[in-house]
Amino acid sequence: MAIRVVRILVTVVLFFATGLTAFARGNSGNDRVAFGSSIKVAEGQEADDIACAFCSVQIDGEVTGDVAVFMGSVTVAPGHSIAGDAALAGGDLNLGEGATLNGDVAIVGGRANVADGASIHGDRAVIPPPLGTLILLSPFIFLGLLIWLIVYFVRRSRYRFPMYPQGGGVPPR
């Protein structure tokens, strides 16, 4: 019994040790990730890659990687830059005067607000809000229609149609 417990303990320790070393090698330590809380790169700071959902990103420093935001906006202060690409779903990209974005921009359900003197060096792909929002919501609309169809057929198969008496129609008055 004791040997079995020791084997299980050694297996668990080895499993977690190999997993932690793989995680440590893949993380540069300067990436920023958030869910529901905003990310701010302060003046004089530098960040590699930024990813957030349901939040906004304020860049007052420098970003050396990519920025990916779902349901939030990205604001780059005047004179600062993003070295990589920017991908936004359901939000706006705001570049201040003299700000630069060296990669490509892909926005669905939002707009790219570029001030005078700001530049985007890569390609732009922007689908503005009415169509972009519909594209973002299309999986949920499809799922809702599928659930409605299933409920409709289940209710229809359970419905018992009433028995009408056989006769000559409506009786006279």
C-alpha positions as CSV (number, residue, x, y, z in Angstrom):
1,M,0.0,0.0,0.0
2,A,2.8,2.4,0.9
3,I,4.6,1.7,-2.4
4,R,1.4,2.5,-4.4
5,V,1.1,5.9,-2.6
6,V,4.7,6.7,-3.2
7,R,4.3,5.9,-7.0
8,I,1.2,8.1,-7.2
9,L,3.0,10.9,-5.4
10,V,6.1,10.7,-7.7
11,T,3.9,10.6,-10.8
12,V,2.0,13.7,-9.7
13,V,5.2,15.6,-8.9
14,L,6.8,14.7,-12.2
15,F,3.6,15.7,-14.1
16,F,3.5,19.1,-12.5
17,A,7.3,19.7,-12.7
18,T,7.3,19.0,-16.5
19,G,4.2,21.2,-17.0
20,L,5.7,24.1,-15.1
21,T,9.0,24.1,-17.0
22,A,7.2,24.1,-20.3
23,F,5.1,27.0,-19.2
24,A,8.1,28.9,-17.9
25,R,9.9,28.6,-21.2
26,G,7.0,29.8,-23.3
27,N,6.3,32.9,-21.2
28,S,8.5,36.0,-21.7
29,G,7.3,37.6,-18.5
30,N,6.3,40.9,-20.1
31,D,3.0,39.8,-21.7
32,R,-0.2,41.3,-20.4
33,V,-3.5,39.3,-20.2
34,A,-6.8,40.4,-18.6
35,F,-10.4,39.4,-18.5
36,G,-12.8,42.1,-17.5
37,S,-10.2,44.6,-16.2
38,S,-8.5,47.2,-18.2
39,I,-4.8,47.1,-19.1
40,K,-2.6,50.2,-19.0
41,V,1.0,50.4,-20.2
42,A,2.3,53.4,-18.3
43,E,4.7,56.0,-19.6
44,G,8.2,54.5,-19.7
45,Q,7.0,50.9,-19.5
46,E,7.2,48.3,-22.2
47,A,5.0,45.3,-22.9
48,D,5.3,42.4,-25.3
49,D,2.0,40.9,-26.3
50,I,-1.4,42.2,-25.0
51,A,-4.6,40.2,-24.9
52,C,-7.8,41.0,-23.2
53,A,-11.5,40.2,-23.3
54,F,-14.3,42.6,-22.1
55,C,-11.8,45.3,-21.3
56,S,-9.9,48.2,-22.8
57,V,-6.2,48.8,-23.4
58,Q,-4.5,52.2,-22.7
59,I,-1.0,52.5,-24.2
60,D,1.1,55.3,-22.8
61,G,4.3,53.3,-23.2
62,E,5.6,51.0,-25.9
63,V,4.3,47.6,-27.1
64,T,6.8,45.4,-28.8
65,G,4.4,42.7,-29.8
66,D,0.7,42.3,-30.9
67,V,-2.5,43.5,-29.3
68,A,-5.7,41.4,-29.4
69,V,-8.9,42.8,-27.8
70,F,-12.4,41.2,-27.7
71,M,-15.3,43.6,-26.8
72,G,-13.1,46.6,-25.8
73,S,-11.1,49.4,-27.3
74,V,-7.4,50.2,-27.8
75,T,-6.1,53.8,-27.2
76,V,-2.5,54.7,-28.1
77,A,-1.3,57.9,-26.6
78,P,0.3,60.5,-28.9
79,G,3.9,59.7,-29.8
80,H,3.8,56.0,-28.7
81,S,3.7,52.8,-30.8
82,I,2.7,49.2,-31.3
83,A,5.3,47.2,-33.0
84,G,3.1,44.3,-34.0
85,D,-0.4,43.7,-35.3
86,A,-3.7,44.8,-33.7
87,A,-6.9,42.7,-33.8
88,L,-10.1,44.0,-32.3
89,A,-13.6,42.4,-32.2
90,G,-16.3,44.8,-31.0
91,G,-14.2,47.8,-30.3
92,D,-12.4,50.9,-31.6
93,L,-8.8,51.6,-32.3
94,N,-7.8,55.2,-31.3
95,L,-4.4,56.4,-32.4
96,G,-3.3,59.7,-31.0
97,E,-1.3,62.3,-32.9
98,G,2.1,60.9,-33.9
99,A,1.2,57.4,-32.8
100,T,2.3,54.5,-35.0
101,L,1.2,50.9,-35.5
102,N,3.8,49.0,-37.5
103,G,1.7,45.9,-38.2
104,D,-1.6,45.0,-39.7
105,V,-5.0,46.0,-38.3
106,A,-8.1,43.8,-38.3
107,I,-11.3,45.3,-36.7
108,V,-14.8,43.7,-36.7
109,G,-17.6,45.7,-35.3
110,G,-15.6,48.8,-34.6
111,R,-13.7,51.7,-36.2
112,A,-10.1,52.9,-36.6
113,N,-9.9,56.5,-35.4
114,V,-6.5,57.8,-36.7
115,A,-5.5,61.3,-35.7
116,D,-3.4,63.6,-37.9
117,G,0.2,62.5,-37.9
118,A,-0.6,59.0,-36.7
119,S,0.2,56.1,-39.1
120,I,-0.6,52.5,-39.7
121,H,2.2,50.8,-41.7
122,G,0.5,47.5,-42.4
123,D,-2.8,46.5,-44.1
124,R,-6.2,47.6,-42.7
125,A,-9.3,45.4,-42.6
126,V,-12.2,47.1,-40.9
127,I,-15.8,46.0,-40.9
128,P,-17.9,48.8,-39.2
129,P,-20.5,48.3,-36.6
130,P,-23.8,47.4,-38.2
131,L,-22.4,44.6,-40.4
132,G,-19.5,43.8,-38.0
133,T,-21.8,43.5,-35.0
134,L,-24.0,41.1,-37.0
135,I,-21.0,39.0,-37.9
136,L,-19.9,38.9,-34.3
137,L,-23.4,37.9,-33.1
138,S,-24.2,35.4,-36.0
139,P,-23.1,32.3,-34.0
140,F,-25.4,33.2,-31.2
141,I,-28.3,34.0,-33.6
142,F,-27.7,30.6,-35.3
143,L,-27.7,28.8,-32.0
144,G,-30.9,30.6,-30.8
145,L,-32.6,29.6,-34.1
146,L,-31.5,26.0,-33.7
147,I,-32.8,25.8,-30.1
148,W,-36.1,27.4,-31.2
149,L,-36.5,24.8,-34.0
150,I,-35.8,21.9,-31.6
151,V,-38.4,23.2,-29.1
152,Y,-40.9,23.8,-31.9
153,F,-40.6,20.1,-33.1
154,V,-40.8,18.7,-29.6
155,R,-43.9,20.7,-28.7
156,R,-45.5,19.9,-32.1
157,S,-45.0,16.1,-31.5
158,R,-46.5,16.4,-28.0
159,Y,-49.6,18.4,-29.1
160,R,-52.8,16.4,-29.3
161,F,-55.0,17.8,-32.0
162,P,-58.7,18.0,-30.8
163,M,-61.2,15.5,-32.3
164,Y,-63.9,17.3,-34.2
165,P,-67.3,15.6,-34.5
166,Q,-68.1,14.4,-38.0
167,G,-71.0,16.3,-39.4
168,G,-72.3,18.4,-42.1
169,G,-70.6,21.6,-41.0
170,V,-72.0,24.4,-39.0
171,P,-75.6,23.9,-37.8
172,P,-78.2,26.5,-39.0
173,R,-79.5,29.1,-36.7
